């Protein structure tokens, strides 16, 4: 399991275009990285592993925008919503 700081460093290395992002887009970039890291963390827990063995179970990453009221489902690199 990676601490969040390591996960963010990994995201920065993989996406050098972050330097050109506006302040709002940069915030979104880091929020998404955080949500994705938390999904990885949850999938590794014994509780999730146990529940998944007993039934079909998926985790979805979402970001709620307080200004617009919109809930965005994050997708993976293939465009799939489930992470």
N, C-alpha and C positions, 0 to 999 in steps of 0.2 A: 504494500500500500504506500502510495506517495503522499507526503504532506502537501497541502494546497500550494505552498510556495514552490515546491518542485514541479508540480503540475503546471503552474503558471509559467515557470521558466521554460518548460517543454513546449507549451503553446506559443510562447514568444519566438522560440527557435524555429518552430514549424511554420510560423506565419510572420515573416519579416515585414509584411505590409502594415503591421500594426502601427508603425512609426508615422504613417500618413493619415491615420484615423483622427477624426475630430474627437473632442473630449467626450461627447455623448456616445459616439461609436466605440471609443476605447473602453468606456464603462461597460457597455454591452458585451464587448469582447471578453472582459474579465469576469463578468457575471456568468456568461455562457461557460467559460472554462471552469468556474466554480461548480456550476450545476452538473456539468459532465463528470467532474471529479467526484462529486457526491454520489452520483449514480454508480460509478465504479466501486466506491466504498460500500454502498448499500448492497450491491450484488455479491460482495465478498463476505458479508456477514453470515453467521451460522443460521440466524433466523430466516433470512431470505433463502438460503440454500435449502433449508428444511422445508419451507413452504413451497418452493419450486418443485421439489421432489414429489410432494403430495398432490399438486395440481398445477395447471398452467398459470404462470405468473410472469408479468412483465412490469418493468419500471419505465415510466415516461418522464423525460425532463421538460419542465415548463418554466417559463418566465412570465410573471404578471407585471404589466406596465401600469403603475399607479395613475399616470397621467391620462392614459387612453382607456383603461379598463380592459385591454386586450390581453388574452392569455396565449402566448406563443409556445407551440410544441417544438422542441428542438429536434433536429434530424441528424443522422450520422452522415458520413462522407458519401454514402450511396443515395442520400435523399430519403432514407427510411426514417420514420418517426421514432420507432422503438430503438432505444440505445442499449 
